[in-house]
C-alpha cells in the first residue's frame, strides 16, 4: 500500500510499549516507509564497541537515558547517511526524540532540509502490563528477534526459532531497571507531548496489546495521508 503523500512519523511510547512491533507492522503494510530505531542504532554501536556505544552502555546499564547531545548527533547522522533529509522522503523514527531538547534540536536540523516530522503518535499502554512483559522478554541478539515467554514463546525454550541459537536476557530487561526507565520516561513525556501538540502534529492511540493498537494506528495514518489510486 502506497501513501498519497510523504509521511515522516515519530512513534512515542514508554520503554516496552511495543514501538518496535508497531514499526514492523507499519513497514509491512506501507513498504515505502523506512525506519530508524534509536534502540537498534544504539545496540549496534554497543556491540561494535564504538566510543558512542561504550558511552551509551554505561547509562543503559544504570537504567538511565543516553544524553541528548549523543542521541541527536547519532540519529541526524543516520538520516544524512541514508539520504533522507529532504521533503520527499518517507520514514519513521522509533524511540527518538525522547526529550524536548532533543525534539527542538531535531526540528532545527530537519527544517533546513524541509523534512520536518508531520505526524507524532503516542502509544498509550498500561505500564503495569509493560513491567510484566519485560520480565518475560528474551531476545536473539544477532537478528534482533524478540520473544515473550507468555504470549510469543520460542518453539524450543530459550532457543531462536530460525537459527536454534541461545536467546539472551538484555541487561536492562529486569523490573527494577525498567521501573527506573519508566520513571524517567514519565518525567520527560509531558513536555515532549506538549511541544508536538503545540505544533499540531500529535495524536494518541491506546491499548494494551499490539492487536488492539495497530488497527487504530493504521487507520490514523490512512485518514491523514491517504493512498494512491
C-alpha positions as CSV (number, residue, x, y, z in Angstrom):
1,X,0.0,0.0,0.0
2,X,1.4,3.4,-1.0
3,X,0.6,6.6,0.8
4,X,-0.6,9.6,-1.2
5,X,2.0,12.0,0.3
6,X,5.2,11.6,2.2
7,X,5.0,10.8,5.9
8,X,7.7,11.5,8.5
9,X,6.4,9.8,11.6
10,X,7.7,9.7,15.2
11,X,6.4,6.9,17.4
12,X,6.4,7.8,21.1
13,X,5.8,5.4,23.9
14,X,7.3,4.1,27.1
15,X,10.1,1.5,27.0
16,X,8.4,-1.8,26.4
17,X,5.2,-0.3,24.9
18,X,5.7,-2.1,21.6
19,X,7.1,0.6,19.3
20,X,9.3,-2.0,17.5
21,X,6.3,-4.3,16.9
22,X,4.2,-1.4,15.6
23,X,7.1,-0.3,13.4
24,X,7.4,-3.8,11.8
25,X,3.7,-3.9,11.1
26,X,3.8,-0.5,9.5
27,X,6.7,-1.4,7.3
28,X,4.8,-4.5,6.1
29,X,1.7,-2.5,5.3
30,X,3.4,0.5,3.8
31,X,6.6,-0.6,2.0
32,X,7.5,3.0,1.1
33,X,8.1,3.8,4.8
34,X,11.7,3.2,6.0
35,X,12.7,3.3,9.7
36,X,15.3,4.2,12.2
37,X,15.1,2.7,15.6
38,X,17.2,4.5,18.2
39,X,17.4,1.3,20.2
40,X,18.7,-0.7,17.3
41,X,21.2,2.0,16.4
42,X,22.4,2.1,20.0
43,X,22.7,-1.7,20.3
44,X,24.7,-1.8,17.0
45,X,27.1,0.8,18.4
46,X,27.4,-1.0,21.7
47,X,28.0,-4.4,20.0
48,X,30.7,-2.8,17.8
49,X,32.4,-1.3,20.8
50,X,32.4,2.2,19.3
51,X,33.1,5.2,21.5
52,X,29.4,6.2,21.4
53,X,28.5,2.6,22.1
54,X,30.7,2.4,25.2
55,X,29.3,5.7,26.5
56,X,25.7,4.6,25.9
57,X,26.3,1.3,27.6
58,X,27.2,2.9,30.9
59,X,24.0,4.9,31.0
60,X,21.8,2.0,29.9
61,X,23.2,-0.4,32.5
62,X,22.2,2.0,35.2
63,X,18.7,2.5,33.8
64,X,19.4,6.0,32.5
65,X,18.7,7.6,29.2
66,X,21.6,8.4,26.9
67,X,22.5,12.2,26.9
68,X,20.6,14.4,24.4
69,X,23.8,15.6,22.6
70,X,24.9,12.0,21.9
71,X,21.5,10.9,20.6
72,X,20.9,14.0,18.4
73,X,24.2,13.5,16.7
74,X,23.8,9.8,16.2
75,X,20.3,10.0,14.7
76,X,20.8,13.0,12.5
77,X,24.0,11.4,11.2
78,X,21.9,8.3,10.3
79,X,19.3,10.4,8.5
80,X,22.0,12.1,6.5
81,X,23.9,8.9,5.6
82,X,20.7,7.4,4.3
83,X,19.9,10.4,2.2
84,X,16.6,11.0,4.0
85,X,17.0,14.7,4.7
86,X,14.6,16.0,2.0
87,X,11.0,17.0,1.7
88,X,10.0,14.0,-0.5
89,X,11.4,11.4,1.9
90,X,9.1,9.0,3.8
91,X,10.3,7.5,7.1
92,X,9.6,6.9,10.7
93,X,11.6,7.3,13.9
94,X,11.2,4.8,16.7
95,X,12.1,6.0,20.2
96,X,13.8,9.3,19.3
97,X,13.5,12.1,20.3
98,X,12.6,11.4,23.9
99,X,13.1,14.9,25.4
100,X,12.1,18.5,24.4
101,X,15.7,19.4,23.9
102,X,16.2,16.5,21.5
103,X,12.9,17.5,19.7
104,X,14.0,21.1,19.3
105,X,17.4,20.1,18.1
106,X,16.0,17.6,15.6
107,X,13.4,20.1,14.3
108,X,16.2,22.6,13.7
109,X,18.1,20.1,11.6
110,X,15.0,18.9,9.7
111,X,13.7,22.4,9.0
112,X,16.9,23.2,7.0
113,X,16.0,20.3,4.6
114,X,12.2,20.9,4.6
115,X,11.9,17.4,6.1
116,X,10.1,18.1,9.4
117,X,8.1,15.5,11.1
118,X,4.4,15.7,10.1
119,X,2.9,13.1,12.5
120,X,3.8,12.2,16.0
121,X,1.9,9.2,17.6
122,X,2.0,8.3,21.3
123,X,1.4,4.6,22.0
124,X,-0.5,4.7,25.3
125,X,0.0,1.3,27.2
126,X,-0.7,0.5,30.8
127,X,2.8,0.5,32.5
128,X,1.9,-2.3,34.9
129,X,1.5,-4.5,31.8
130,X,4.8,-3.3,30.4
131,X,6.6,-4.5,33.5
132,X,5.0,-7.9,33.3
133,X,6.1,-8.2,29.7
134,X,9.7,-7.2,30.4
135,X,10.2,-9.9,33.0
136,X,9.2,-12.5,30.3
137,X,11.2,-10.9,27.4
138,X,14.1,-12.7,25.7
139,X,16.0,-11.8,22.5
140,X,18.1,-13.3,19.8
141,X,20.8,-10.6,19.7
142,X,22.3,-11.2,16.2
143,X,18.9,-10.8,14.5
144,X,17.0,-8.7,17.0
145,X,14.2,-11.1,17.1
146,X,12.2,-10.7,20.4
147,X,10.3,-13.4,22.2
148,X,7.9,-13.3,25.2
149,X,7.6,-16.4,27.3
150,X,3.9,-15.6,28.0
151,X,2.4,-14.8,24.6
152,X,5.1,-15.2,21.9
153,X,7.4,-18.1,23.2
154,X,10.1,-19.7,21.1
155,X,9.3,-23.1,19.7
156,X,12.2,-24.6,21.7
157,X,12.6,-23.0,25.2
158,X,15.2,-20.2,25.2
159,X,16.3,-21.0,21.5
160,X,15.8,-18.8,18.5
161,X,13.2,-20.3,16.1
162,X,15.3,-19.6,13.0
163,X,18.9,-20.4,14.0
164,X,18.4,-22.5,17.1
165,X,21.0,-20.3,18.8
166,X,20.5,-19.4,22.5
167,X,18.4,-16.4,23.5
168,X,19.7,-13.7,25.8
169,X,18.3,-11.5,28.5
170,X,19.2,-7.9,27.9
171,X,20.9,-6.3,30.9
172,X,18.1,-3.7,31.1
173,X,15.2,-6.2,30.9
174,X,14.5,-6.5,34.6
175,X,11.6,-4.9,36.5
176,X,14.0,-3.0,38.8
177,X,16.0,-1.4,35.9
178,X,12.9,-0.9,33.8
179,X,11.0,0.9,36.5
180,X,13.7,3.5,36.6
181,X,13.5,3.9,32.9
182,X,9.7,4.2,33.1
183,X,10.0,6.8,35.9
184,X,12.4,8.8,33.7
185,X,10.1,8.5,30.7
186,X,7.2,9.7,32.7
187,X,9.1,12.8,33.7
188,X,10.0,13.7,30.1
189,X,6.9,12.7,28.1
190,X,4.6,15.5,29.3
191,X,6.7,18.4,27.9
192,X,7.6,16.5,24.8
193,X,3.9,15.8,24.0
194,X,3.1,19.5,24.7
195,X,5.8,20.5,22.2
196,X,4.3,18.4,19.4
197,X,0.8,19.3,20.4
198,X,1.6,23.0,20.0
199,X,2.9,22.3,16.5
200,X,-0.3,20.5,15.8
201,X,1.0,17.0,14.8
202,X,0.4,14.9,18.0
203,X,-2.1,12.0,18.1
204,X,-2.5,9.2,20.7
205,X,-3.6,5.6,20.2
206,X,-4.4,3.5,23.3
207,X,-4.4,-0.2,24.0
208,X,-2.6,-3.0,25.9
209,X,-1.8,-5.3,23.0
210,X,-0.3,-4.9,19.6
211,X,-3.5,-6.3,18.0
212,X,-5.6,-3.6,19.7
213,X,-3.2,-0.7,18.9
214,X,-2.2,-1.5,15.3
215,X,-5.6,-1.1,13.6
216,X,-6.0,2.3,15.3
217,X,-2.6,3.4,14.2
218,X,-3.1,2.2,10.6
219,X,-6.5,4.0,10.3
220,X,-5.0,7.2,11.7
221,X,-2.2,7.2,9.0
222,X,-4.6,6.3,6.2
223,X,-7.1,9.0,7.3
224,X,-4.3,11.7,7.4
225,X,-2.2,10.7,4.4
226,X,-4.5,8.7,2.1
227,X,-3.4,6.2,-0.6
228,X,-2.6,6.4,-4.3
229,X,-5.2,5.0,-6.7
